[in-house]
């Protein structure tokens, strides 16, 4: 896998397309809060926006981005 940089600005729809397992990681951080509206928001909501929506602090955001990046880079 090359050409994709995982950062907080990636849209959730793009993230899940290239790394479906990322949804499992986000489940640990409150993804269930948007499950009912995911069809509407996935193509508009960035990873950073998701983190803000669920009330994460900046340090937690960096942790989530690193966790997802590590998973992506291990593939």
mmCIF file of the N, C-alpha and C atoms, coordinates in Angstrom:
data_MODEL
# 
_entry.id   MODEL 
# 
loop_
_atom_site.group_PDB 
_atom_site.id 
_atom_site.type_symbol 
_atom_site.label_atom_id 
_atom_site.label_alt_id 
_atom_site.label_comp_id 
_atom_site.label_asym_id 
_atom_site.label_entity_id 
_atom_site.label_seq_id 
_atom_site.pdbx_PDB_ins_code 
_atom_site.Cartn_x 
_atom_site.Cartn_y 
_atom_site.Cartn_z 
_atom_site.occupancy 
_atom_site.B_iso_or_equiv 
_atom_site.pdbx_formal_charge 
_atom_site.auth_seq_id 
_atom_site.auth_comp_id 
_atom_site.auth_asym_id 
_atom_site.auth_atom_id 
_atom_site.pdbx_PDB_model_num 
ATOM 1   N N  . UNK A 1 1  ? 0.846   -1.181 0.000  1.00 0.00 ? 1  UNK A N  1 
ATOM 2   C CA . UNK A 1 1  ? 0.000   0.000  0.000  1.00 0.00 ? 1  UNK A CA 1 
ATOM 3   C C  . UNK A 1 1  ? 0.887   1.238  0.000  1.00 0.00 ? 1  UNK A C  1 
ATOM 4   N N  . UNK A 1 2  ? 0.691   2.064  -0.972 1.00 0.00 ? 2  UNK A N  1 
ATOM 5   C CA . UNK A 1 2  ? 1.472   3.293  -1.032 1.00 0.00 ? 2  UNK A CA 1 
ATOM 6   C C  . UNK A 1 2  ? 0.578   4.439  -1.468 1.00 0.00 ? 2  UNK A C  1 
ATOM 7   N N  . UNK A 1 3  ? 1.058   5.643  -1.256 1.00 0.00 ? 3  UNK A N  1 
ATOM 8   C CA . UNK A 1 3  ? 0.363   6.807  -1.755 1.00 0.00 ? 3  UNK A CA 1 
ATOM 9   C C  . UNK A 1 3  ? -0.672  7.397  -0.834 1.00 0.00 ? 3  UNK A C  1 
ATOM 10  N N  . UNK A 1 4  ? -0.994  6.743  0.269  1.00 0.00 ? 4  UNK A N  1 
ATOM 11  C CA . UNK A 1 4  ? -1.992  7.278  1.186  1.00 0.00 ? 4  UNK A CA 1 
ATOM 12  C C  . UNK A 1 4  ? -1.310  7.612  2.497  1.00 0.00 ? 4  UNK A C  1 
ATOM 13  N N  . UNK A 1 5  ? -1.579  8.798  2.956  1.00 0.00 ? 5  UNK A N  1 
ATOM 14  C CA . UNK A 1 5  ? -1.023  9.226  4.239  1.00 0.00 ? 5  UNK A CA 1 
ATOM 15  C C  . UNK A 1 5  ? -2.177  9.296  5.228  1.00 0.00 ? 5  UNK A C  1 
ATOM 16  N N  . UNK A 1 6  ? -2.053  8.544  6.279  1.00 0.00 ? 6  UNK A N  1 
ATOM 17  C CA . UNK A 1 6  ? -3.087  8.559  7.308  1.00 0.00 ? 6  UNK A CA 1 
ATOM 18  C C  . UNK A 1 6  ? -2.789  9.726  8.243  1.00 0.00 ? 6  UNK A C  1 
ATOM 19  N N  . UNK A 1 7  ? -3.722  10.671 8.299  1.00 0.00 ? 7  UNK A N  1 
ATOM 20  C CA . UNK A 1 7  ? -3.608  11.777 9.243  1.00 0.00 ? 7  UNK A CA 1 
ATOM 21  C C  . UNK A 1 7  ? -5.012  12.163 9.681  1.00 0.00 ? 7  UNK A C  1 
ATOM 22  N N  . UNK A 1 8  ? -5.104  13.150 10.525 1.00 0.00 ? 8  UNK A N  1 
ATOM 23  C CA . UNK A 1 8  ? -6.399  13.508 11.098 1.00 0.00 ? 8  UNK A CA 1 
ATOM 24  C C  . UNK A 1 8  ? -7.354  14.142 10.090 1.00 0.00 ? 8  UNK A C  1 
ATOM 25  N N  . UNK A 1 9  ? -6.854  14.520 8.917  1.00 0.00 ? 9  UNK A N  1 
ATOM 26  C CA . UNK A 1 9  ? -7.703  15.150 7.912  1.00 0.00 ? 9  UNK A CA 1 
ATOM 27  C C  . UNK A 1 9  ? -8.358  14.162 6.943  1.00 0.00 ? 9  UNK A C  1 
ATOM 28  N N  . UNK A 1 10 ? -8.022  12.883 7.038  1.00 0.00 ? 10 UNK A N  1 
ATOM 29  C CA . UNK A 1 10 ? -8.598  11.903 6.133  1.00 0.00 ? 10 UNK A CA 1 
ATOM 30  C C  . UNK A 1 10 ? -10.091 11.738 6.428  1.00 0.00 ? 10 UNK A C  1 
ATOM 31  N N  . UNK A 1 11 ? -10.894 11.655 5.373  1.00 0.00 ? 11 UNK A N  1 
ATOM 32  C CA . UNK A 1 11 ? -12.330 11.419 5.550  1.00 0.00 ? 11 UNK A CA 1 
ATOM 33  C C  . UNK A 1 11 ? -12.551 9.984  6.006  1.00 0.00 ? 11 UNK A C  1 
ATOM 34  N N  . UNK A 1 12 ? -13.532 9.782  6.861  1.00 0.00 ? 12 UNK A N  1 
ATOM 35  C CA . UNK A 1 12 ? -13.801 8.434  7.349  1.00 0.00 ? 12 UNK A CA 1 
ATOM 36  C C  . UNK A 1 12 ? -14.132 7.486  6.206  1.00 0.00 ? 12 UNK A C  1 
ATOM 37  N N  . UNK A 1 13 ? -14.845 7.966  5.191  1.00 0.00 ? 13 UNK A N  1 
ATOM 38  C CA . UNK A 1 13 ? -15.188 7.095  4.059  1.00 0.00 ? 13 UNK A CA 1 
ATOM 39  C C  . UNK A 1 13 ? -13.926 6.600  3.362  1.00 0.00 ? 13 UNK A C  1 
ATOM 40  N N  . UNK A 1 14 ? -12.941 7.471  3.169  1.00 0.00 ? 14 UNK A N  1 
ATOM 41  C CA . UNK A 1 14 ? -11.686 7.083  2.537  1.00 0.00 ? 14 UNK A CA 1 
ATOM 42  C C  . UNK A 1 14 ? -10.896 6.139  3.442  1.00 0.00 ? 14 UNK A C  1 
ATOM 43  N N  . UNK A 1 15 ? -10.873 6.456  4.723  1.00 0.00 ? 15 UNK A N  1 
ATOM 44  C CA . UNK A 1 15 ? -10.158 5.628  5.686  1.00 0.00 ? 15 UNK A CA 1 
ATOM 45  C C  . UNK A 1 15 ? -10.710 4.206  5.699  1.00 0.00 ? 15 UNK A C  1 
ATOM 46  N N  . UNK A 1 16 ? -12.022 4.073  5.760  1.00 0.00 ? 16 UNK A N  1 
ATOM 47  C CA . UNK A 1 16 ? -12.633 2.741  5.824  1.00 0.00 ? 16 UNK A CA 1 
ATOM 48  C C  . UNK A 1 16 ? -12.494 1.995  4.507  1.00 0.00 ? 16 UNK A C  1 
ATOM 49  N N  . UNK A 1 17 ? -12.385 2.728  3.410  1.00 0.00 ? 17 UNK A N  1 
ATOM 50  C CA . UNK A 1 17 ? -12.188 2.099  2.106  1.00 0.00 ? 17 UNK A CA 1 
ATOM 51  C C  . UNK A 1 17 ? -10.802 1.453  2.021  1.00 0.00 ? 17 UNK A C  1 
ATOM 52  N N  . UNK A 1 18 ? -9.794  2.162  2.511  1.00 0.00 ? 18 UNK A N  1 
ATOM 53  C CA . UNK A 1 18 ? -8.437  1.623  2.416  1.00 0.00 ? 18 UNK A CA 1 
ATOM 54  C C  . UNK A 1 18 ? -8.054  0.751  3.604  1.00 0.00 ? 18 UNK A C  1 
ATOM 55  N N  . UNK A 1 19 ? -8.764  0.931  4.725  1.00 0.00 ? 19 UNK A N  1 
ATOM 56  C CA . UNK A 1 19 ? -8.437  0.182  5.930  1.00 0.00 ? 19 UNK A CA 1 
ATOM 57  C C  . UNK A 1 19 ? -9.716  -0.089 6.737  1.00 0.00 ? 19 UNK A C  1 
ATOM 58  N N  . UNK A 1 20 ? -10.510 -1.062 6.311  1.00 0.00 ? 20 UNK A N  1 
ATOM 59  C CA . UNK A 1 20 ? -11.774 -1.344 7.012  1.00 0.00 ? 20 UNK A CA 1 
ATOM 60  C C  . UNK A 1 20 ? -11.597 -1.620 8.510  1.00 0.00 ? 20 UNK A C  1 
ATOM 61  N N  . UNK A 1 21 ? -10.438 -2.138 8.879  1.00 0.00 ? 21 UNK A N  1 
ATOM 62  C CA . UNK A 1 21 ? -10.171 -2.447 10.282 1.00 0.00 ? 21 UNK A CA 1 
ATOM 63  C C  . UNK A 1 21 ? -10.125 -1.196 11.162 1.00 0.00 ? 21 UNK A C  1 
ATOM 64  N N  . UNK A 1 22 ? -9.988  -0.040 10.559 1.00 0.00 ? 22 UNK A N  1 
ATOM 65  C CA . UNK A 1 22 ? -9.952  1.210  11.328 1.00 0.00 ? 22 UNK A CA 1 
ATOM 66  C C  . UNK A 1 22 ? -11.265 1.431  12.076 1.00 0.00 ? 22 UNK A C  1 
ATOM 67  N N  . UNK A 1 23 ? -12.352 0.917  11.525 1.00 0.00 ? 23 UNK A N  1 
ATOM 68  C CA . UNK A 1 23 ? -13.652 1.066  12.196 1.00 0.00 ? 23 UNK A CA 1 
ATOM 69  C C  . UNK A 1 23 ? -13.623 0.366  13.548 1.00 0.00 ? 23 UNK A C  1 
ATOM 70  N N  . UNK A 1 24 ? -12.940 -0.773 13.621 1.00 0.00 ? 24 UNK A N  1 
ATOM 71  C CA . UNK A 1 24 ? -12.825 -1.503 14.889 1.00 0.00 ? 24 UNK A CA 1 
ATOM 72  C C  . UNK A 1 24 ? -12.068 -0.668 15.921 1.00 0.00 ? 24 UNK A C  1 
ATOM 73  N N  . UNK A 1 25 ? -11.039 0.029  15.482 1.00 0.00 ? 25 UNK A N  1 
ATOM 74  C CA . UNK A 1 25 ? -10.291 0.897  16.395 1.00 0.00 ? 25 UNK A CA 1 
ATOM 75  C C  . UNK A 1 25 ? -11.188 2.019  16.893 1.00 0.00 ? 25 UNK A C  1 
ATOM 76  N N  . UNK A 1 26 ? -11.936 2.634  15.971 1.00 0.00 ? 26 UNK A N  1 
ATOM 77  C CA . UNK A 1 26 ? -12.802 3.752  16.356 1.00 0.00 ? 26 UNK A CA 1 
ATOM 78  C C  . UNK A 1 26 ? -13.953 3.314  17.254 1.00 0.00 ? 26 UNK A C  1 
ATOM 79  N N  . UNK A 1 27 ? -14.326 2.038  17.185 1.00 0.00 ? 27 UNK A N  1 
ATOM 80  C CA . UNK A 1 27 ? -15.359 1.515  18.091 1.00 0.00 ? 27 UNK A CA 1 
ATOM 81  C C  . UNK A 1 27 ? -14.935 1.725  19.547 1.00 0.00 ? 27 UNK A C  1 
ATOM 82  N N  . UNK A 1 28 ? -13.638 1.631  19.792 1.00 0.00 ? 28 UNK A N  1 
ATOM 83  C CA . UNK A 1 28 ? -13.121 1.816  21.156 1.00 0.00 ? 28 UNK A CA 1 
ATOM 84  C C  . UNK A 1 28 ? -13.176 3.265  21.614 1.00 0.00 ? 28 UNK A C  1 
ATOM 85  N N  . UNK A 1 29 ? -13.452 4.160  20.685 1.00 0.00 ? 29 UNK A N  1 
ATOM 86  C CA . UNK A 1 29 ? -13.448 5.593  20.991 1.00 0.00 ? 29 UNK A CA 1 
ATOM 87  C C  . UNK A 1 29 ? -14.811 6.254  20.764 1.00 0.00 ? 29 UNK A C  1 
ATOM 88  N N  . UNK A 1 30 ? -15.862 5.486  20.693 1.00 0.00 ? 30 UNK A N  1 
ATOM 89  C CA . UNK A 1 30 ? -17.193 6.074  20.612 1.00 0.00 ? 30 UNK A CA 1 
ATOM 90  C C  . UNK A 1 30 ? -17.841 6.086  19.240 1.00 0.00 ? 30 UNK A C  1 
ATOM 91  N N  . UNK A 1 31 ? -17.377 5.236  18.326 1.00 0.00 ? 31 UNK A N  1 
ATOM 92  C CA . UNK A 1 31 ? -17.966 5.214  16.984 1.00 0.00 ? 31 UNK A CA 1 
ATOM 93  C C  . UNK A 1 31 ? -19.467 4.922  17.021 1.00 0.00 ? 31 UNK A C  1 
ATOM 94  N N  . UNK A 1 32 ? -19.916 4.220  18.041 1.00 0.00 ? 32 UNK A N  1 
ATOM 95  C CA . UNK A 1 32 ? -21.338 3.889  18.133 1.00 0.00 ? 32 UNK A CA 1 
ATOM 96  C C  . UNK A 1 32 ? -22.224 5.139  18.171 1.00 0.00 ? 32 UNK A C  1 
ATOM 97  N N  . UNK A 1 33 ? -21.640 6.279  18.567 1.00 0.00 ? 33 UNK A N  1 
ATOM 98  C CA . UNK A 1 33 ? -22.410 7.527  18.619 1.00 0.00 ? 33 UNK A CA 1 
ATOM 99  C C  . UNK A 1 33 ? -22.873 7.984  17.237 1.00 0.00 ? 33 UNK A C  1 
ATOM 100 N N  . UNK A 1 34 ? -22.168 7.567  16.181 1.00 0.00 ? 34 UNK A N  1 
ATOM 101 C CA . UNK A 1 34 ? -22.564 8.016  14.841 1.00 0.00 ? 34 UNK A CA 1 
ATOM 102 C C  . UNK A 1 34 ? -23.106 6.881  13.979 1.00 0.00 ? 34 UNK A C  1 
ATOM 103 N N  . UNK A 1 35 ? -23.225 5.702  14.547 1.00 0.00 ? 35 UNK A N  1 
ATOM 104 C CA . UNK A 1 35 ? -23.666 4.541  13.777 1.00 0.00 ? 35 UNK A CA 1 
ATOM 105 C C  . UNK A 1 35 ? -25.006 4.782  13.067 1.00 0.00 ? 35 UNK A C  1 
ATOM 106 N N  . UNK A 1 36 ? -25.949 5.420  13.727 1.00 0.00 ? 36 UNK A N  1 
ATOM 107 C CA . UNK A 1 36 ? -27.269 5.635  13.126 1.00 0.00 ? 36 UNK A CA 1 
ATOM 108 C C  . UNK A 1 36 ? -27.234 6.598  11.939 1.00 0.00 ? 36 UNK A C  1 
ATOM 109 N N  . UNK A 1 37 ? -26.236 7.451  11.878 1.00 0.00 ? 37 UNK A N  1 
ATOM 110 C CA . UNK A 1 37 ? -26.155 8.437  10.798 1.00 0.00 ? 37 UNK A CA 1 
ATOM 111 C C  . UNK A 1 37 ? -24.922 8.253  9.929  1.00 0.00 ? 37 UNK A C  1 
ATOM 112 N N  . UNK A 1 38 ? -24.247 7.115  10.048 1.00 0.00 ? 38 UNK A N  1 
ATOM 113 C CA . UNK A 1 38 ? -22.986 6.941  9.327  1.00 0.00 ? 38 UNK A CA 1 
ATOM 114 C C  . UNK A 1 38 ? -23.159 7.032  7.817  1.00 0.00 ? 38 UNK A C  1 
ATOM 115 N N  . UNK A 1 39 ? -24.273 6.590  7.281  1.00 0.00 ? 39 UNK A N  1 
ATOM 116 C CA . UNK A 1 39 ? -24.485 6.687  5.832  1.00 0.00 ? 39 UNK A CA 1 
ATOM 117 C C  . UNK A 1 39 ? -24.470 8.137  5.360  1.00 0.00 ? 39 UNK A C  1 
ATOM 118 N N  . UNK A 1 40 ? -24.894 9.040  6.210  1.00 0.00 ? 40 UNK A N  1 
ATOM 119 C CA . UNK A 1 40 ? -24.972 10.451 5.864  1.00 0.00 ? 40 UNK A CA 1 
ATOM 120 C C  . UNK A 1 40 ? -23.642 11.169 6.092  1.00 0.00 ? 40 UNK A C  1 
ATOM 121 N N  . UNK A 1 41 ? -22.927 10.812 7.147  1.00 0.00 ? 41 UNK A N  1 
ATOM 122 C CA . UNK A 1 41 ? -21.755 11.594 7.533  1.00 0.00 ? 41 UNK A CA 1 
ATOM 123 C C  . UNK A 1 41 ? -20.403 11.042 7.082  1.00 0.00 ? 41 UNK A C  1 
ATOM 124 N N  . UNK A 1 42 ? -20.325 9.779  6.709  1.00 0.00 ? 42 UNK A N  1 
ATOM 125 C CA . UNK A 1 42 ? -19.018 9.185  6.413  1.00 0.00 ? 42 UNK A CA 1 
ATOM 126 C C  . UNK A 1 42 ? -18.236 9.926  5.333  1.00 0.00 ? 42 UNK A C  1 
ATOM 127 N N  . UNK A 1 43 ? -18.911 10.397 4.308  1.00 0.00 ? 43 UNK A N  1 
ATOM 128 C CA . UNK A 1 43 ? -18.187 11.073 3.224  1.00 0.00 ? 43 UNK A CA 1 
ATOM 129 C C  . UNK A 1 43 ? -17.939 12.549 3.514  1.00 0.00 ? 43 UNK A C  1 
ATOM 130 N N  . UNK A 1 44 ? -18.364 13.021 4.686  1.00 0.00 ? 44 UNK A N  1 
ATOM 131 C CA . UNK A 1 44 ? -18.176 14.430 5.049  1.00 0.00 ? 44 UNK A CA 1 
ATOM 132 C C  . UNK A 1 44 ? -17.322 14.604 6.309  1.00 0.00 ? 44 UNK A C  1 
ATOM 133 N N  . UNK A 1 45 ? -17.228 13.553 7.109  1.00 0.00 ? 45 UNK A N  1 
ATOM 134 C CA . UNK A 1 45 ? -16.594 13.654 8.415  1.00 0.00 ? 45 UNK A CA 1 
ATOM 135 C C  . UNK A 1 45 ? -15.149 13.149 8.360  1.00 0.00 ? 45 UNK A C  1 
ATOM 136 N N  . UNK A 1 46 ? -14.241 14.004 8.793  1.00 0.00 ? 46 UNK A N  1 
ATOM 137 C CA . UNK A 1 46 ? -12.825 13.616 8.850  1.00 0.00 ? 46 UNK A CA 1 
ATOM 138 C C  . UNK A 1 46 ? -12.564 12.881 10.164 1.00 0.00 ? 46 UNK A C  1 
ATOM 139 N N  . UNK A 1 47 ? -11.410 12.283 10.243 1.00 0.00 ? 47 UNK A N  1 
ATOM 140 C CA . UNK A 1 47 ? -11.009 11.621 11.479 1.00 0.00 ? 47 UNK A CA 1 
ATOM 141 C C  . UNK A 1 47 ? -10.947 12.642 12.615 1.00 0.00 ? 47 UNK A C  1 
ATOM 142 N N  . UNK A 1 48 ? -10.433 13.814 12.318 1.00 0.00 ? 48 UNK A N  1 
ATOM 143 C CA . UNK A 1 48 ? -10.364 14.888 13.321 1.00 0.00 ? 48 UNK A CA 1 
ATOM 144 C C  . UNK A 1 48 ? -11.771 15.313 13.750 1.00 0.00 ? 48 UNK A C  1 
ATOM 145 N N  . UNK A 1 49 ? -12.674 15.431 12.784 1.00 0.00 ? 49 UNK A N  1 
ATOM 146 C CA . UNK A 1 49 ? -14.060 15.786 13.099 1.00 0.00 ? 49 UNK A CA 1 
ATOM 147 C C  . UNK A 1 49 ? -14.729 14.740 13.970 1.00 0.00 ? 49 UNK A C  1 
ATOM 148 N N  . UNK A 1 50 ? -14.464 13.470 13.677 1.00 0.00 ? 50 UNK A N  1 
ATOM 149 C CA . UNK A 1 50 ? -15.000 12.391 14.505 1.00 0.00 ? 50 UNK A CA 1 
ATOM 150 C C  . UNK A 1 50 ? -14.481 12.529 15.932 1.00 0.00 ? 50 UNK A C  1 
ATOM 151 N N  . UNK A 1 51 ? -13.193 12.767 16.057 1.00 0.00 ? 51 UNK A N  1 
ATOM 152 C CA . UNK A 1 51 ? -12.590 12.881 17.386 1.00 0.00 ? 51 UNK A CA 1 
ATOM 153 C C  . UNK A 1 51 ? -13.194 14.045 18.172 1.00 0.00 ? 51 UNK A C  1 
ATOM 154 N N  . UNK A 1 52 ? -13.434 15.141 17.500 1.00 0.00 ? 52 UNK A N  1 
ATOM 155 C CA . UNK A 1 52 ? -14.088 16.285 18.163 1.00 0.00 ? 52 UNK A CA 1 
ATOM 156 C C  . UNK A 1 52 ? -15.518 15.936 18.557 1.00 0.00 ? 52 UNK A C  1 
ATOM 157 N N  . UNK A 1 53 ? -16.208 15.267 17.664 1.00 0.00 ? 53 UNK A N  1 
ATOM 158 C CA . UNK A 1 53 ? -17.605 14.899 17.906 1.00 0.00 ? 53 UNK A CA 1 
ATOM 159 C C  . UNK A 1 53 ? -17.757 14.033 19.153 1.00 0.00 ? 53 UNK A C  1 
ATOM 160 N N  . UNK A 1 54 ? -16.826 13.120 19.357 1.00 0.00 ? 54 UNK A N  1 
ATOM 161 C CA . UNK A 1 54 ? -16.916 12.236 20.516 1.00 0.00 ? 54 UNK A CA 1 
ATOM 162 C C  . UNK A 1 54 ? -16.206 12.803 21.741 1.00 0.00 ? 54 UNK A C  1 
ATOM 163 N N  . UNK A 1 55 ? -15.663 14.021 21.627 1.00 0.00 ? 55 UNK A N  1 
ATOM 164 C CA . UNK A 1 55 ? -15.110 14.721 22.778 1.00 0.00 ? 55 UNK A CA 1 
ATOM 165 C C  . UNK A 1 55 ? -13.701 14.334 23.174 1.00 0.00 ? 55 UNK A C  1 
ATOM 166 N N  . UNK A 1 56 ? -12.910 13.892 22.219 1.00 0.00 ? 56 UNK A N  1 
ATOM 167 C CA . UNK A 1 56 ? -11.520 13.533 22.523 1.00 0.00 ? 56 UNK A CA 1 
ATOM 168 C C  . UNK A 1 56 ? -10.676 14.773 22.730 1.00 0.00 ? 56 UNK A C  1 
ATOM 169 N N  . UNK A 1 57 ? -9.684  14.640 23.592 1.00 0.00 ? 57 UNK A N  1 
ATOM 170 C CA . UNK A 1 57 ? -8.710  15.704 23.777 1.00 0.00 ? 57 UNK A CA 1 
ATOM 171 C C  . UNK A 1 57 ? -7.593  15.510 22.754 1.00 0.00 ? 57 UNK A C  1 
ATOM 172 N N  . UNK A 1 58 ? -6.797  16.557 22.540 1.00 0.00 ? 58 UNK A N  1 
ATOM 173 C CA . UNK A 1 58 ? -5.763  16.550 21.496 1.00 0.00 ? 58 UNK A CA 1 
ATOM 174 C C  . UNK A 1 58 ? -4.807  15.369 21.613 1.00 0.00 ? 58 UNK A C  1 
ATOM 175 N N  . UNK A 1 59 ? -4.407  15.026 22.830 1.00 0.00 ? 59 UNK A N  1 
ATOM 176 C CA . UNK A 1 59 ? -3.501  13.898 23.035 1.00 0.00 ? 59 UNK A CA 1 
ATOM 177 C C  . UNK A 1 59 ? -4.119  12.582 22.601 1.00 0.00 ? 59 UNK A C  1 
ATOM 178 N N  . UNK A 1 60 ? -5.408  12.438 22.849 1.00 0.00 ? 60 UNK A N  1 
ATOM 179 C CA . UNK A 1 60 ? -6.114  11.221 22.434 1.00 0.00 ? 60 UNK A CA 1 
ATOM 180 C C  . UNK A 1 60 ? -6.200  11.137 20.910 1.00 0.00 ? 60 UNK A C  1 
ATOM 181 N N  . UNK A 1 61 ? -6.404  12.276 20.259 1.00 0.00 ? 61 UNK A N  1 
ATOM 182 C CA . UNK A 1 61 ? -6.484  12.319 18.798 1.00 0.00 ? 61 UNK A CA 1 
ATOM 183 C C  . UNK A 1 61 ? -5.182  11.796 18.200 1.00 0.00 ? 61 UNK A C  1 
ATOM 184 N N  . UNK A 1 62 ? -4.074  12.284 18.712 1.00 0.00 ? 62 UNK A N  1 
ATOM 185 C CA . UNK A 1 62 ? -2.764  11.836 18.222 1.00 0.00 ? 62 UNK A CA 1 
ATOM 186 C C  . UNK A 1 62 ? -2.594  10.333 18.441 1.00 0.00 ? 62 UNK A C  1 
ATOM 187 N N  . UNK A 1 63 ? -3.077  9.834  19.550 1.00 0.00 ? 63 UNK A N  1 
ATOM 188 C CA . UNK A 1 63 ? -2.981  8.398  19.854 1.00 0.00 ? 63 UNK A CA 1 
ATOM 189 C C  . UNK A 1 63 ? -3.779  7.579  18.841 1.00 0.00 ? 63 UNK A C  1 
ATOM 190 N N  . UNK A 1 64 ? -4.982  8.036  18.526 1.00 0.00 ? 64 UNK A N  1 
ATOM 191 C CA . UNK A 1 64 ? -5.833  7.326  17.564 1.00 0.00 ? 64 UNK A CA 1 
ATOM 192 C C  . UNK A 1 64 ? -5.191  7.342  16.178 1.00 0.00 ? 64 UNK A C  1 
ATOM 193 N N  . UNK A 1 65 ? -4.691  8.497  15.752 1.00 0.00 ? 65 UNK A N  1 
ATOM 194 C CA . UNK A 1 65 ? -4.044  8.604  14.445 1.00 0.00 ? 65 UNK A CA 1 
ATOM 195 C C  . UNK A 1 65 ? -2.840  7.666  14.387 1.00 0.00 ? 65 UNK A C  1 
ATOM 196 N N  . UNK A 1 66 ? -2.061  7.615  15.440 1.00 0.00 ? 66 UNK A N  1 
ATOM 197 C CA . UNK A 1 66 ? -0.892  6.727  15.472 1.00 0.00 ? 66 UNK A CA 1 
ATOM 198 C C  . UNK A 1 66 ? -1.321  5.263  15.422 1.00 0.00 ? 66 UNK A C  1 
ATOM 199 N N  . UNK A 1 67 ? -2.342  4.926  16.182 1.00 0.00 ? 67 UNK A N  1 
ATOM 200 C CA . UNK A 1 67 ? -2.836  3.548  16.212 1.00 0.00 ? 67 UNK A CA 1 
ATOM 201 C C  . UNK A 1 67 ? -3.286  3.102  14.814 1.00 0.00 ? 67 UNK A C  1 
ATOM 202 N N  . UNK A 1 68 ? -4.028  3.962  14.132 1.00 0.00 ? 68 UNK A N  1 
ATOM 203 C CA . UNK A 1 68 ? -4.510  3.641  12.786 1.00 0.00 ? 68 UNK A CA 1 
ATOM 204 C C  . UNK A 1 68 ? -3.345  3.618  11.791 1.00 0.00 ? 68 UNK A C  1 
ATOM 205 N N  . UNK A 1 69 ? -2.432  4.577  11.904 1.00 0.00 ? 69 UNK A N  1 
ATOM 206 C CA . UNK A 1 69 ? -1.262  4.608  11.018 1.00 0.00 ? 69 UNK A CA 1 
ATOM 207 C C  . UNK A 1 69 ? -0.407  3.360  11.185 1.00 0.00 ? 69 UNK A C  1 
ATOM 208 N N  . UNK A 1 70 ? -0.198  2.944  12.420 1.00 0.00 ? 70 UNK A N  1 
ATOM 209 C CA . UNK A 1 70 ? 0.584   1.735  12.678 1.00 0.00 ? 70 UNK A CA 1 
ATOM 210 C C  . UNK A 1 70 ? -0.074  0.519  12.047 1.00 0.00 ? 70 UNK A C  1 
ATOM 211 N N  . UNK A 1 71 ? -1.391  0.427  12.153 1.00 0.00 ? 71 UNK A N  1 
ATOM 212 C CA . UNK A 1 71 ? -2.112  -0.688 11.548 1.00 0.00 ? 71 UNK A CA 1 
ATOM 213 C C  . UNK A 1 71 ? -1.950  -0.660 10.019 1.00 0.00 ? 71 UNK A C  1 
ATOM 214 N N  . UNK A 1 72 ? -2.103  0.515  9.440  1.00 0.00 ? 72 UNK A N  1 
ATOM 215 C CA . UNK A 1 72 ? -1.961  0.672  7.993  1.00 0.00 ? 72 UNK A CA 1 
ATOM 216 C C  . UNK A 1 72 ? -0.551  0.303  7.535  1.00 0.00 ? 72 UNK A C  1 
ATOM 217 N N  . UNK A 1 73 ? 0.441   0.773  8.244  1.00 0.00 ? 73 UNK A N  1 
ATOM 218 C CA . UNK A 1 73 ? 1.833   0.519  7.880  1.00 0.00 ? 73 UNK A CA 1 
ATOM 219 C C  . UNK A 1 73 ? 2.242   -0.931 8.081  1.00 0.00 ? 73 UNK A C  1 
ATOM 220 N N  . UNK A 1 74 ? 1.505   -1.652 8.909  1.00 0.00 ? 74 UNK A N  1 
ATOM 221 C CA . UNK A 1 74 ? 1.823   -3.065 9.134  1.00 0.00 ? 74 UNK A CA 1 
ATOM 222 C C  . UNK A 1 74 ? 1.290   -3.954 8.021  1.00 0.00 ? 74 UNK A C  1 
ATOM 223 N N  . UNK A 1 75 ? 0.488   -3.412 7.138  1.00 0.00 ? 75 UNK A N  1 
ATOM 224 C CA . UNK A 1 75 ? -0.104  -4.195 6.047  1.00 0.00 ? 75 UNK A CA 1 
ATOM 225 C C  . UNK A 1 75 ? 0.840   -4.275 4.867  1.00 0.00 ? 75 UNK A C  1 
# 
